Every structure is written in C-alpha cells, then in structure tokens.
Amino acid sequence: MSDAADSGTSRGLSSAKRNALVLVVVVVGMFGFGYATVPLYNALCVFTGLNGKVSNQAVKETAAAAVDTSREVKVQFVTTVNGGRDWEFRPLQSSVEVHPGEFVTVMFHARNTQDSDLVAQAVPNVAPIEAAKYLHKSECFCFNNQPFKAGEEKMMPVRFVLDREIPPEVDTVTLSYTFFDVTEAAAKAAAKTAPKS
Amino acid sequence: MAHTDHAHHDDHAHHGPAPGIMRWIKTTNHKDLGTLYLVFAFTMFFIGGLMSLVIRAELFHPGLQFVRPEFFNSMTTLHALVMIFGGVMPAFTGLANWMVPMQIGCSDLALPRVNNWGFWLLPFAFCLLLSTLFMPSGGPAGGWTMYPPLVLQMGEGFPFLIFAIHLMGISSITGAINVAVTILNMRAPGMTLLKMPLFCWTWLITAYLLIATMPVLAGAVTMLLTDRYFGTSFFTASGGGDPVLFQHVFWFFGHPEVYILILPAFGIVSTIIPTFARKTLFGYDSMVYATASIAFLSFIVWAHHMFTVGMPLAGELFFMFSTMLIAVPTGVKVFNWVATMWRGSMSFETPMLFAVAFVFLFTIGGFSGLMLAMAPVDFQYHDTYFVVAHFHYVLVPGAVFSILAGVYYWIPKWTGRMYNEFWGKTHFWLSAIFINVTFFPQHFLGLAGMQRRVPDYAVQFTDFNEISTIGAFGFFLAQFIFIFNMIKCMSKKGVPATDRVWEGAHGLEWTVPSPAPYHTFEVPPYVGDDETQSLHGAAKAH
C-alpha cells in the first residue's frame, strides 16, 4: 500500500472534500435506488409471476387458439373484502375445470350493502405463484374501479385463459380477488381530471 | 515519536474548550462530540431499557396486568427504534469519534462542523419520536419494521415517526461519511490501510454500509409518507402497489443494518483480546477480508427475514444458502479470536471479561441465526420468541457488551483515571448472568410457539416468562454499577492512569498522555514499526 505514504493531513484535506462529495453523490444515488426498486420490482413480478402478481393488461382473444384437451386444470376462486366491510362479494362458482388454451367466462356477484355510494377496486392474485404468468384475462372487472350506488348489485364477468405452456405439475390454480374501498382516491382523481375535460 | 509532538500543544492553549454550556453546543472537537454521543447513547439505553421493563413486567404473568395492548405494542416498537438508532448506533459513532482520529494519528475528523450537526440532529429526532407517546392516538405500535398497511393506519404520530427516521438517517449518514473520509484521507504518514487497527477497519466498512443503505430506508419511509398523505400507491394494494415490496426494500436496508450494529463490535473485541492475551491478533488480514465479505454478503440475504411471505422455491433456497454462507467469514473471526487467546498470558480485567463473554455469547446468537436461516424450519420459528432470543443474543451480549468493553478499555485514556476494578468485575458478572437468565428461556418459549409482540400468552409459558422477567430487571439494575463507576472516573476520582494504561496495549492512542489532551496529533506522528507491527506480528513485512 503506497497511497498512505502521501496522505499527510495537509494534503489530505482537499482530497477529503472530494471524497466526501463522492460519498454524498452515492447517498443521493441510493435514495434514488430506493424509488427505482418500485418499477424494477413490478417488472420482475409481472415477468416471473413472483408474488402471484398477474398482468392487468387484457389479452386479445384469438379465435384459432389451440386447446389442449389432454389436460384439465382446476381453477378455484376466492374473494375477500378488505378491512372487514360487510359488502357482498362472491364468485357464482367456487371452481371450474378448464383445458389449457380454452377461454372461459366466470361470473362474480357483488352488492353494496351500505347506504352510501362507494367505489371499489378489485386486486387479483394467483396461487401457486408459478402459475401466475400463465393466466391471461381478456375481460375483468379488476381492470377498472367499480362504482356502486347505495344498495346496488352487480354481476361481473371475468374471461380468462390458461396458457398452454402452464407447467405440467400445476393441477390447481387459485385466483383470488380482494375488494378495496377506493371511494376517496377515486373522488380525488375525478376532481383532478374534471377541469381539463 | 508522538510524545515529542505534545510540546506544540502549549501554543494552542487558546484553542481549548470554550467555557460553559456553549462548549458542548458549538463544539467541533472529536473528543467532545465523542463524549456527547456516548452520553446520549447511554441516556437512550436507559429510556429503551425502561420500555423493555414495561414489556417484561407485562409478560411476567399471562393476561393483561399493567398496560393496554396498544401501549404494549408501542413499547415493543419504540424499544427497538430507541435501542437501535438511539443507543447502539450513536454509541459506536461516539467510540469512532473518540478513537478513530487517535488511532490513525490525525487531529480531528475530516468534517468537524458536519460532525457537530450530525450529533445535534439526534436529540431532535428522538424528541419527535418519543413525543408520539403523548399524543391521543399513541406512539407507533406496528413494529419497528413499519410494515404497511398497518403502519399507515397509525394516528397523528405517523409523520413524527417518519421525520424522526429521516433525521436519524441524516445523522448516521453524516457520521459515516465523516469516518470514511477521515480514515481514507487523514492517516498519519506510514499508517497504511493494512496497518490500521481493526476498529478503524470495521468502522470504515460499517461506514460504507451506512452510506449505501440508510438512503434506501429514507426512500422507503418517504414512500410511506406519500402513500398516506399524497395519494401515491407505492405500497397500497388498491392502487396497484404491493405491501410486500416494502418488506423487500426495508430488509435491503435492514440486513446490512444488523451488520452496522455488529461490525464495530468486532473491531473493539479484536482490539481488546490481543491486549489482555499479550499477543498479536491472530490473522489480521483474514479479519479484514472476513469483515469485507460479511459486508458484501449482507446485501444479498435480505429476504431471509421474510421467508413466509410467499417466495418461489428458488428464492427460498438462494436466500437460505447465501445466509448460511455468512457463517464462514464469521467463523473465521471467532476462530481468530480464540487463536489469539490460545497460549497467551491472559489476564481478566473488566474489558477482557466483556470481550470473552462477547465471543462466547455472540456465537450462541450466531448459531440460533443459522437455525433461523433454514427456510423450512423458519416457518415454525418466524415471529416467535425464538427470533427475539436470537437477535437479543447478538445485540445485547454482542453489540452492547462490546460497547461496555470499549468504554472500560478506553475510559482511563479519556479521563486519566482508572475505573474501580472490583465494581467493574461485579458489573460484568451480574450482567453476564442476568442477560442469560433473561434471554436463554426465550429460545424455549419460541420453540414452544410463543408469539412475539403480543401482551398475553398461553398459561403453559408462565414459568419461563417469569424467569425472563427476573433476569431483565436484574440486568437493568446491574447497569447502575457501570454508570456510577464511569461517573467516578469522569469526576476525576480514582487512581490516575498511566499513559499506556494496559500492559499489553499497542497503538497510537496509547502514546498520548492520560487523560488525552484536548488536541492530539496536530502534527502527524511518524508511525513507527513498534506501534503498528505489534498489531501484526513483527514478521509481517510491508
């Protein structure tokens, strides 16, 4: 180590300031990295299906989609209302058997039991996480938030397909939806866009 | 030799400490700031200790006896934040303030004003944090890890929590930049990097960990703040965010953070054991490389804190094996300490007692860490008292014992007086016994299924909890022996210390008089072979 020989205190001070500045830049960079983890993580989750995240992009339905009739996969449906509200939200069928490549429509029923209007947002999740990236939806009530008048009842369809590439060891897939109350956030967003339109 | 340089200090008499309280508020002197940091840290240890007594008193018996569950939860949360950010980290910064310039032979830290600012942020940070206890909605009660969505449901104390974390972060980043730059640029001629005392090495690496991870925590808590007040959805699931992402980001900071809390301890123990074994440290270079490896590995193991959130098998395996890999450099260190003691002419003054207890008890904490590293069994241990026992073993008989050892070791140099050896040893034995009485039964409680962060428990856990509570009160009371012993040194009562203080002590800090003058090494000392080679063994050629 020869660098220390010339690191006397007098000479050290000017390069000390330079070094300190470099470290401050590192600090700012790492603060930015904290924010960069958000898009990185989302991209990674959608790409790998990590954490059961599914893409919220609708897929185009191709008429000539080949169906793999040799396999049947059981798809189960689970619904939750966040925060213990007593809205009604349930699938009409607890599970369906589907062939990979086959488009299937299932229905969900929801009712706003409150005596005030609300806006709900459903967030989907898929288990096991290995299956997440093989479940595609062409239609889903989770693509947009769902306004409900007081006491309003809705039947909401989901149309989905399991990719033919879905790993052979997966014989059961669970699709879960959690309903969140986003009434306040939706009102704020509406107020923001209103003056422009 | 350094001794001759002290003639210069007479010229600087007018640069001595300013009189009155302004000395402490305006000081840029590394020794003053080191003292302030240490006094602050021990004040926080006291406050955090009181909180732990509330926890242990409540857990003495099943059922609710003294406090409401919400208050109990804010006690566990604040105990952690106060002990980590207010106790251990400022204590290590205080030791670095005092010792790094004296060990590398420079007059002060590179950025003295920043040093002052960094310290004085801390009292404000903790006033913000502790003020939440007096708000109608109470203090933060969702755990020190601040996981959303729970933390977002906190009352009006929430922004106080976030800004307190910001201030603590800025404070530790300024401290880290200061130490890193000082070590890189201000070493005395001849003090090459691989001749530095290990305390400086471990602190240099700690400083880089702080610089790399504290801003990530600052970013994460800022995202919490905007999620709550500005309608962003970084972690809000209804808006497309993911609460699990917070856990990833938090532990990307959090795991290096646990090494921030232990690497300086490694440095202190590596300094004390050779002194009292009267041998050179075994494997100096391997100690440096082991520390650097631990620091590197700490960045790729974070998800072992969250095995149960649902991860692909490949992820579980990667984080399991990379975590177990840390046992290798850590084992190198433990074996080096043992080899240093091997056939040494050991004597057991108080600092050595604490250092030896550190090696033994920290290793127990390391072993329970290896058990937790195993993903399949972690599903049983997760969020139980086994985890509590594990991290308290590495933090209390680990980090805190090393701080106590360091203070006993260097206080004769700081104050010019020896502490009372009898009371020092009494303090050690009471601490060592009671800390095991407190935390060892918690291993069994955890394995039997007792959850952490719950004020009540099933009746079959009562016996071990009673033992644990008795230990906690005993440990707390024993610390007053230490406080009085140190106050006696600081008030200049006690046997005057020699310059060398310890028979086997080596390094530049022992070449200045005791007590150390207000300014030391204003003219850089020439680092002779006799001081540094004793760290390495004379055979080492550079």
Contacts between the chains, C-beta under 8 A, distances in Angstrom:
chain1	res1	chain2	res2	distance
A	1	B	192	3.9
A	1	B	193	5.2
A	1	B	194	5.8
A	1	B	542	7.1
A	2	B	192	8.0
A	3	B	192	7.9
A	3	B	193	7.9
A	4	B	187	5.4
A	4	B	189	7.7
A	4	B	190	7.3
A	4	B	191	5.9
A	4	B	192	4.1
A	4	B	193	6.2
A	4	B	195	8.0
A	5	B	189	6.3
A	5	B	190	7.2
A	5	B	192	7.6
A	7	B	184	7.9
A	7	B	185	6.0
A	7	B	186	7.1
A	7	B	187	5.1
A	7	B	189	7.4
A	8	B	188	7.9
A	8	B	189	5.7
A	8	B	524	5.9
A	9	B	106	5.6
A	9	B	107	6.8
A	9	B	186	5.9
A	9	B	188	7.8
A	9	B	524	5.3
A	12	B	106	7.7
A	12	B	110	7.6
A	12	B	185	4.0
A	12	B	186	4.9
A	12	B	187	7.8
A	13	B	110	7.2
A	13	B	185	7.4
A	13	B	186	8.0
A	15	B	185	5.5
A	16	B	110	4.2
A	16	B	111	7.6
A	16	B	181	4.8
A	16	B	182	7.5
A	16	B	184	7.6
A	16	B	185	4.0
A	16	B	186	6.7
A	19	B	180	7.4
A	19	B	181	4.8
A	19	B	184	5.7
A	19	B	185	6.0
A	20	B	110	6.8
A	20	B	111	6.1
A	20	B	177	5.5
A	20	B	178	7.9
A	20	B	181	4.8
A	23	B	176	7.9
A	23	B	177	4.6
A	23	B	180	6.2
A	23	B	181	7.0
A	23	B	211	5.5
A	24	B	177	6.8
A	26	B	211	5.6
A	26	B	212	7.0
A	27	B	173	5.6
A	27	B	177	7.6
A	27	B	211	5.8
A	27	B	214	7.7
A	27	B	215	5.0
A	28	B	215	7.3
A	29	B	215	7.9
A	30	B	211	7.3
A	30	B	212	5.6
A	30	B	213	7.2
A	30	B	214	7.9
A	30	B	215	3.9
A	30	B	216	5.6
A	30	B	219	7.9
A	31	B	215	3.9
A	31	B	216	7.4
A	31	B	218	5.9
A	31	B	219	5.1
A	32	B	219	7.6
A	33	B	215	7.6
A	33	B	216	6.3
A	33	B	219	7.5
A	34	B	215	6.5
A	34	B	216	4.3
A	34	B	217	7.7
A	34	B	218	7.1
A	34	B	219	2.4
A	34	B	220	5.7
A	34	B	222	8.0
A	34	B	223	7.6
A	34	B	249	6.2
A	35	B	219	5.5
A	35	B	223	7.3
A	37	B	216	7.9
A	37	B	245	7.0
A	37	B	248	7.1
A	37	B	249	5.3
A	37	B	252	7.5
A	38	B	223	7.5
A	38	B	234	5.7
A	38	B	241	8.0
A	38	B	245	6.6
A	41	B	242	7.1
A	41	B	245	5.0
A	41	B	248	6.7
A	42	B	242	7.6
A	45	B	242	7.3
A	48	B	312	7.4
A	50	B	311	7.7
A	50	B	312	6.5
A	50	B	315	7.8
A	51	B	242	6.7
A	51	B	244	5.6
A	51	B	309	7.8
A	51	B	310	6.5
A	52	B	310	6.9
A	53	B	242	7.2
A	56	B	240	7.6
A	82	B	237	7.7
A	82	B	238	7.3
A	121	B	238	4.8
A	121	B	239	7.6
A	123	B	237	5.0
A	123	B	238	6.4
A	123	B	240	7.8
A	127	B	310	7.8
A	129	B	310	6.5
A	129	B	312	6.0
A	130	B	312	7.1
A	178	B	237	6.9
A	180	B	237	6.4
A	180	B	238	3.1
A	181	B	238	7.5
A	182	B	238	4.9
A	182	B	239	7.2
A	185	B	231	6.0
A	185	B	238	7.3
A	185	B	239	6.5
A	188	B	231	5.9
